[in-house]
């Protein structure tokens, strides 16, 4: 009896469906298909099948490099790989289910599937040249560059104030407004003498440093519209 061969576009669609169901179970937003990520995933699946290799750098590049080469301007990229083989072959949903379950049961692959900040996905599946049906799958997750977060800091205190955004030290000079961009939310920690003010940031978060009681600096989290800059300086990621 000839082995069953899956409809690969159906298998790819099923992987996205199952991935989104898994994300929803874990209270995460769904991911949408992206043509550039799909192109990068398919090209790499074809490469793995053609060269009989299986690693994230089999072509001498990293996942983000391949995504960028396919035209995906990324903020972040994550990749899962899978290899499934059976002399009996696979139906489309059976193949998709085996891949997804394998990823769910592997901590690093599970982490990619449950990355909270990714928004898009691309799937590529290629059949290897073996006698028994063998399929290599590439699952690419991405967050586009256009989805960078913005965090605003304005200093109205009359003194230079040091702070950390992520792991980067910064100084807000007098009457300065800074806008930070980042791919994922970071903590922001202000050093105001003997007091440390720590906040968890989100997109559009805004902080104003002003003079508090006794003239000591204080930090307040405000609505973004309340931090109206005279001069805006763009800081790093």
C-alpha angles and dihedrals in degrees: 000000000000116000119255113255118204128229097248098205088053090049091050092050090048092052091054091047093049092044091053091047089053092049091049090052087057094047094252129135119260123254124234127221115259123199096215093050089047090052092049092046094049094047091052094045088053090050093051092048094046096047098036090233130133121195139097091255103037091127094047093258138094126242093258090052091054092047091051092048088055090056100264111141098205140197091184137354132193128183137201125190130198137182122196127177134175135161088221094053127220142273112229097254092041091055092046092048093051091052095047094046090049091053093045091054095050114077098217093044091044089053091056092050090050098042101140098212103049116105106176140048141195127191128199125182126184131178117234122227094249121125091240112061109268124178129193118201131196119196114191124190123191147175112205123235090244089066096065115138121243124213122184129209123185124184116209096153098099093238135080111263126200122213143160124236108190103320095328122105116222139177124210108207122207114297091002126142117198129189116202123197124203139165094227132023116273134192116256117209122190122204108212104166113282091353126080119200115199127188137174108230132218134181110301095012113158131195128192122199111205141155113282131190112326091015093285117144118257132184124221129184107226140175109282092243090059092063098074109173128215088196124014123204121190113226128197131273 
